[in-house]
Every structure is written in C-alpha cells, then in structure tokens.
C-alpha cells in the first residue's frame, strides 16, 4: 500500500503523470508497470473464452430453433 500513497492526491490536483522534478512520465513506463504482460494475456484469454462460449450458446439456440421450424410441417 505504501507505493500508492499520495496517488489520489495527485489525481485531484491534476499533477498525475508529472515527476517531482517537473518532467512528464512517459505513458509506456506507467502503463506496463501497472498491468504487465501476464495480466494482459490472462484477461485477453478470458475475453476470448467468454466470446467463444457466447457464440456457441447462440449457435446451439438458433440451431434448435431452426431445426424445430424445419420439422414443424411434418408434425
């Protein structure tokens, strides 16, 4: 928790992204320190699997509905 001390104060005062000496922090260093590659891939695969599961669920539902409509005249 110590490394985040004063973070919200800097957001409130608008000094976020500025080092104490006045230089601007580059976006790459702060973003990749914040998320990192392992978390990026973990969330990427989670989103991919959720999307794939939704696609399969919709395909099954519409496959059954279409099959019922095709069989309806024979019943």
DALINMO-V524483 format. One record per backbone hydrogen bond with DSSP energy under -1.0 kcal/mol. CO is the residue of the C=O (numbers start at 1). NH is the residue of the N-H. E is the energy in kcal/mol with one decimal. If there is no record, write none. Layout:
BEGIN
CO,NH,E + CO,NH,E
END
This chain:
BEGIN
1,4,-1.0 + 2,5,-1.6 + 4,7,-2.0 + 6,10,-1.8 + 7,11,-1.6 + 8,12,-2.3 + 9,13,-2.0 + 10,15,-1.8 + 15,18,-1.6 + 17,25,-3.2 + 19,22,-2.2 + 23,19,-3.3 + 26,30,-1.4 + 27,31,-2.6 + 28,32,-2.1 + 29,33,-1.1 + 30,34,-1.4 + 31,35,-2.6 + 36,40,-1.8 + 37,41,-2.5 + 38,42,-2.1 + 39,43,-2.5 + 40,44,-2.2 + 41,45,-2.7 + 42,46,-1.9 + 43,47,-2.3 + 44,48,-2.3 + 45,49,-2.5 + 46,50,-2.2 + 47,51,-2.3 + 48,52,-2.5 + 49,53,-2.5 + 50,54,-2.3 + 51,55,-2.3 + 52,56,-2.3 + 53,57,-2.3 + 54,58,-2.4 + 55,59,-2.4 + 56,60,-2.4 + 57,61,-2.3 + 58,62,-2.8 + 59,63,-2.1 + 60,64,-2.4 + 61,65,-2.5 + 62,66,-2.6 + 63,67,-2.2 + 64,68,-2.4 + 65,69,-2.1 + 66,70,-2.1 + 67,71,-2.0 + 68,72,-1.3 + 72,75,-1.0
END
